[in-house]
Amino acid sequence: MFGSRIQFNRRELSGAFGDIGTDLPLITGMILASGMNPAAVLGVFGLAQVAAALFYGIPMPVQPLKAVAALVIAGGISAAQVYGAGLSIGLIMLALTASGLLDKLRAIVPEPVIRGIQLGLGLKLALLALGRYIPSAGVSGLALAALCALVLLLLLGNRRCPPALPVVGIGLLYAFVFNSVGGLGRESLRFALPRPVTFSTGDMLQGLVLLALPQIPLSLGNSLFAAHQMAADLFPERRVTLRTIGYTYSLLNVASAFLGGVPVCHGSGGMAGHYVFGGRTGGSVLIYGVFLIALGVFWGSGFGQIVQMFPLPVLGVILLAESGMLIRFARDLVPRRSERAIAALTALSAVLLPYGFLIGMAIGTVATYAPRLRHRLFQNVKTPIILEVEDA
């Protein structure tokens, strides 16, 4: 019915699980830390996936903002302030997009720096998977992760049996046998719908200072520039513009704030996750969105319990596959040695430094333009000396 833009098949179903390893832990942490309504958060987050799928027709998923999530999970931030931050972020990005400043900023940031941001994100996801998720369940978890990784490698690219389906199936089987997921009874099944929320101007200002200002620079690198580059790499025929991504980023945050959702973004990592597990149209994101809506509407009250029962090593393997996709693209599409050095510098800054994506983007951009500036200055200094000698 939707042609090439939306398809429903096994590959799209497999791709639907490509971003679950990053989304669910962050969303769970934000719900528990701020007291947000789980049904509203999951329902609105799912609706945002559906909207993005129908609008773009490619695996352009919606993700929770990582810097915002980290600050909220750290504690001391209320649900109202989270809503205010989402509105602030949406309005700021809307102003940058509508004024044309977003395109001007992108013109300044060189492509090796964008590749470095992708590489840095891939490395951070790999470190998270290997350092936290995969070892989390001890020896049995390591064995589970090894089995899932083997299945993933054997089935990667397989159209008849895409890898995410058996990997998630193994995770569910493990949860039923070892984590008592089968013990979730009727008390966890409760119908609930998202409801509009209210927050004050003070909440919006506090959200701006505490959450929005640290997030905006980071979003420019990964959520906008790198996501735009990834869309151009994987789906050049779609011709997705940076301005379009800026508008959907903005409007989704404005709508999410008033409906009780978390601040969101697009991201190159999410697109890589859907793609590596088989997603080639908006179908994978649409399936993911419907799954999240159903989870929020019927199991919102028991969401934290459900997530804790699903084995983290399986999420770690999914996360590792997503990171591998990002690292491969960054490596393959930076041809020159000098550009590879800048991409590596940007990536290392993103991984090792606080606010690393922002600092890495700045360092990489300066490192790119510094030799050109030095060359011009050298020419300007040298030319008068030569003329002076010739006159003599």
Long-range contacts (C-beta under 8 A, 24 or more apart in sequence): 2-57, 2-281, 2-282, 2-283, 4-57, 4-281, 5-57, 5-58, 5-281, 5-282, 6-53, 6-54, 6-57, 6-281, 6-282, 6-283, 6-286, 7-280, 7-281, 7-283, 8-283, 8-287, 9-283, 10-159, 10-160, 10-161, 10-162, 10-165, 10-278, 11-159, 11-162, 11-278, 11-279, 11-280, 11-284, 12-278, 12-279, 12-280, 12-281, 12-283, 12-284, 12-287, 13-162, 13-164, 13-165, 13-278, 13-284, 13-287, 14-162, 14-163, 14-164, 14-165, 14-277, 14-278, 14-279, 14-284, 15-59, 15-162, 15-164, 15-274, 15-275, 15-277, 15-278, 15-279, 15-280, 15-283, 15-284, 16-164, 16-274, 16-279, 16-284, 16-285, 16-287, 16-288, 16-291, 17-164, 17-165, 17-167, 17-168, 17-277, 17-288, 17-318, 18-59, 18-164, 18-270, 18-272, 18-273, 18-274, 18-275, 18-276, 18-277, 18-279, 18-284, 18-318, 18-321, 18-322, 19-61, 19-63, 19-269, 19-270, 19-273, 19-274, 19-288, 19-322, 20-288, 20-315, 20-318, 21-129, 21-133, 21-273, 21-315, 21-316, 21-318, 21-319, 21-322, 22-63, 22-66, 22-125, 22-269, 22-270, 22-273, 22-319, 22-322, 23-63, 23-64, 23-270, 24-307, 24-310, 24-315, 25-307, 25-315, 26-64, 26-66, 26-69, 26-73, 27-64, 27-69, 27-262, 28-303, 28-304, 28-307, 28-308, 29-69, 29-72, 29-73, 30-64, 30-69, 30-72, 30-73, 30-82, 30-262, 31-303, 31-304, 32-304, 33-72, 33-73, 33-74, 33-75, 33-77, 34-72, 34-77, 34-78, 34-79, 34-81, 34-82, 35-78, 35-79, 36-79, 36-82, 36-260, 36-262, 37-79, 37-192, 37-194, 37-195, 37-260, 37-300, 38-296, 38-300, 38-301, 38-303, 38-304, 39-192, 39-193, 39-194, 39-296, 39-297, 39-300, 39-301, 40-194, 40-195, 40-197, 40-259, 40-260, 40-261, 40-296, 40-300, 41-260, 41-261, 41-262, 41-296, 42-292, 42-293, 42-295, 42-296, 42-300, 42-303, 43-193, 43-194, 43-261, 43-292, 43-293, 43-296, 43-297, 43-300, 44-194, 44-255, 44-256, 44-259, 44-260, 44-261, 44-262, 45-256, 45-261, 45-262, 45-264, 45-292, 45-296, 46-288, 46-289, 46-290, 46-291, 46-292, 46-293, 46-294, 46-295, 46-296, 47-289, 47-293, 48-252, 48-255, 48-256, 48-261, 48-264, 48-289, 49-285, 49-286, 49-288, 49-289, 49-292, 50-285, 50-286, 50-289, 50-290, 50-293, 51-248, 51-252, 52-248, 52-252, 52-266, 52-282, 52-285, 52-289, 53-282, 53-283, 53-284, 53-285, 53-286, 53-289, 54-282, 54-286, 55-248, 56-238, 56-240, 56-248, 56-282, 57-238, 57-281, 57-282, 58-231, 58-234, 58-235, 58-238, 58-240, 58-271, 58-280, 58-281, 58-282, 59-270, 59-271, 59-274, 59-275, 59-279, 59-280, 59-281, 59-282, 59-284, 59-285, 60-227, 60-231, 60-240, 60-245, 60-266, 60-271, 60-282, 60-285, 61-266, 61-267, 61-270, 61-271, 61-273, 61-274, 61-285, 61-288, 62-252, 62-264, 62-265, 62-266, 62-270, 62-285, 63-223, 63-264, 63-265, 63-266, 63-267, 63-269, 63-270, 64-262, 64-263, 64-264, 64-265, 65-89, 65-215, 65-219, 65-223, 65-262, 65-263, 65-264, 65-265, 66-218, 67-211, 67-214, 67-215, 67-218, 68-211, 68-212, 68-215, 68-262, 68-263, 69-262, 71-210, 71-211, 71-214, 72-211, 77-210, 77-211, 78-203, 79-197, 79-260, 80-197, 80-198, 80-199, 80-200, 80-203, 81-199, 81-203, 81-206, 81-207, 81-210, 81-211, 82-207, 82-211, 82-262, 82-263, 83-197, 83-199, 83-203, 83-207, 83-257, 83-258, 83-260, 84-199, 84-200, 84-203, 84-204, 84-205, 84-206, 84-207, 84-208, 84-257, 85-204, 85-207, 85-208, 85-210, 85-211, 85-212, 85-215, 85-263, 86-207, 86-253, 86-254, 86-256, 86-257, 86-261, 86-262, 86-263, 86-264, 87-199, 87-204, 87-207, 87-253, 87-254, 87-257, 87-258, 88-204, 88-207, 88-208, 88-211, 88-212, 89-211, 89-212, 89-215, 89-216, 89-219, 89-253, 89-263, 90-249, 90-250, 90-251, 90-252, 90-253, 90-254, 90-256, 90-257, 91-250, 91-254, 92-212, 92-216, 93-216, 93-219, 93-246, 93-249, 93-250, 93-253, 94-246, 94-247, 94-250, 94-251, 94-254, 96-246, 97-243, 97-246, 97-247, 97-249, 97-250, 102-220, 102-224, 102-242, 102-243, 102-246, 103-242, 103-243, 105-220, 106-224, 106-225, 106-228, 106-242, 108-365, 109-221, 109-225, 109-361, 109-365, 110-342, 110-364, 110-365, 110-368, 110-369, 111-229, 111-334, 111-339, 112-334, 112-339, 112-340, 112-342, 112-343, 112-346, 112-364, 112-368, 113-342, 113-343, 113-346, 113-360, 113-361, 113-364, 113-365, 113-368, 114-221, 114-225, 114-226, 114-229, 115-229, 115-329, 115-330, 115-333, 115-334, 115-339, 115-343, 115-346, 116-330, 116-342, 116-343, 116-344, 116-345, 116-346, 116-347, 116-350, 116-360, 116-364, 117-221, 117-222, 117-225, 117-226, 117-268, 117-346, 117-347, 117-350, 117-357, 117-360, 117-361, 118-226, 118-229, 118-230, 118-268, 118-326, 118-329, 118-330, 119-326, 119-327, 119-330, 119-331, 119-343, 119-344, 119-346, 119-347, 120-346, 120-347, 120-348, 120-349, 120-350, 120-351, 120-356, 120-357, 120-360, 121-222, 121-226, 121-267, 121-268, 121-269, 121-323, 121-326, 121-350, 121-357, 122-269, 122-272, 122-322, 122-323, 122-324, 122-325, 122-326, 122-327, 122-330, 123-323, 123-327, 123-347, 123-350, 123-351, 124-323, 124-350, 124-351, 125-269, 125-319, 125-320, 125-322, 125-323, 125-326, 126-319, 126-320, 126-323, 126-324, 126-327, 127-351, 128-316, 128-319, 129-316, 129-317, 129-319, 129-320, 129-323, 130-316, 130-320, 132-312, 132-316, 133-312, 133-313, 133-315, 133-316, 133-319, 134-312, 134-313, 134-316, 134-317, 134-320, 135-313, 136-312, 136-313, 136-316, 137-311, 137-312, 137-313, 140-178, 141-311, 141-312, 141-313, 142-313, 144-170, 144-171, 144-174, 144-311, 144-313, 144-314, 145-313, 145-314, 145-316, 145-317, 148-313, 148-314, 148-317, 149-317, 149-320, 152-317, 152-321, 156-276, 159-278, 162-277, 162-278, 163-277, 163-278, 163-321, 164-277, 164-278, 164-318, 167-314, 167-317, 167-318, 168-314, 170-314, 171-310, 171-311, 171-314, 171-315, 172-310, 174-311, 174-314, 175-309, 175-310, 175-311, 178-311, 179-309, 179-310, 179-311, 180-309, 181-306, 181-309, 181-310, 184-302, 184-305, 184-306, 184-309, 187-302, 188-299, 188-301, 188-302, 188-305, 188-306, 189-298, 189-299, 189-302, 190-298, 190-299, 190-300, 190-301, 190-302, 191-297, 191-298, 192-296, 192-297, 192-300, 192-301, 193-297, 194-259, 194-260, 194-261, 194-296, 195-259, 195-260, 196-258, 196-259, 196-260, 197-258, 197-259, 197-260, 199-257, 211-263, 214-355, 215-263, 217-355, 217-357, 217-358, 217-361, 218-355, 218-357, 218-358, 219-249, 219-265, 220-361, 221-357, 221-358, 221-360, 221-361, 222-265, 222-267, 222-268, 222-269, 222-357, 223-249, 223-265, 223-266, 223-267, 224-249, 224-266, 226-267, 226-268, 227-265, 227-266, 227-267, 227-268, 227-271, 229-268, 230-268, 230-271, 230-272, 230-329, 231-271, 233-329, 233-333, 234-271, 234-275, 268-326, 269-322, 269-323, 269-326, 270-322, 272-322, 272-325, 272-326, 272-329, 273-318, 273-321, 273-322, 273-325, 275-325, 276-321, 276-322, 276-324, 276-325, 277-318, 277-321, 342-367, 342-368
